[in-house]
Amino acid sequence: MLKKIWLFVIVVLISLFAACGSSDEIQPNEDEELAVLEVDFQLPESADVGETVTLEATVTYGDELVTDADQVDFEYWLEDDEENSTTIESTNHEDGTYSAEVTFEEEGVYSIYAHTTARDMHTMPLKQIAVGDVEIPENTEDVEASHDDHAEHDHDDHDQNDDE
């Protein structure tokens, strides 16, 4: 009789542990979409040398405007001279938009990242602008290669502090 009681207790305990492991609360909802950090980075296609250009980014997380991004900085450089890039902080307009102004003093094609960190995610869309009497090459593979190279370089060179 004692063996039957112990067997019953063991079966009940195993059933309880199995039930706890299959709780629906732990399982993610398959209908739920993961929210993604997106940056709509606005930039004119061209500008004149010495002209002030407004760089503007609208940051969203899913359908929500991000009014409190940890970082939105614009990094720009003259084509083929990324090692001499300049990073400027944006102004938060507290409506999901962030902007900064830059004046390009030299003719050429400039590449610009909108480094954005919010909701524990980082994204950095890349755009180009033609300054002066130049055109952006139609072949965008060079821009993508530059983007891949940039992802490997040390962000400490730009005095960015992720601990803020």
Secondary structure as GFF3:
##gff-version 3
##sequence-region A 1 164
A	DSSP	alpha_helix	2	21	.	.	.	ID=ss1
A	DSSP	beta_strand	37	42	.	.	.	ID=ss2
A	DSSP	beta_strand	46	47	.	.	.	ID=ss3
A	DSSP	beta_strand	52	61	.	.	.	ID=ss4
A	DSSP	beta_strand	64	65	.	.	.	ID=ss5
A	DSSP	beta_strand	71	78	.	.	.	ID=ss6
A	DSSP	three_ten_helix	82	84	.	.	.	ID=ss7
A	DSSP	beta_strand	86	89	.	.	.	ID=ss8
A	DSSP	beta_strand	91	92	.	.	.	ID=ss9
A	DSSP	beta_strand	97	103	.	.	.	ID=ss10
A	DSSP	beta_strand	108	118	.	.	.	ID=ss11
A	DSSP	beta_strand	121	123	.	.	.	ID=ss12
A	DSSP	beta_strand	126	131	.	.	.	ID=ss13
A	DSSP	alpha_helix	141	152	.	.	.	ID=ss14
A	DSSP	three_ten_helix	155	158	.	.	.	ID=ss15
###
